[in-house]
């Protein structure tokens, strides 16, 4: 299991300018750690600590690779192959299974049985 300190070390590897800032004496490791705990890794304030041409460009490159026309065509082809009737039947089946499963967990209502019994008997 990864400790918080190990997670922070991995975070610092993603933002190499943090080390430079600590070496310059501008900000301490403790201050960075506290900001990391409070703000989280996705906060925009960390962007200034990225090295240009390395981390940020890699993320954009992966997104561009995913959005190629051949990949988009492949997704559209898969969507075209979906049969709406089959999908509807499958969803109805799943809904019925969930209703049956939920009925096992609920407690029986004794008033309901007595009302039915009394109306039948009278």
Secondary structure, DSSP 8 states (H G I E B T S, - for coil): ---HHHHHHHHHHH-THHHHHHHHTSS-HHHHHHHHHHH-TT-GGGGGGS-TTTHHHHHHHHHHHHT-HHHHHHHHHHHHT--HHHHHHHHHHHHHHHHHHHHHHS---HHHHHHHHHHHH-
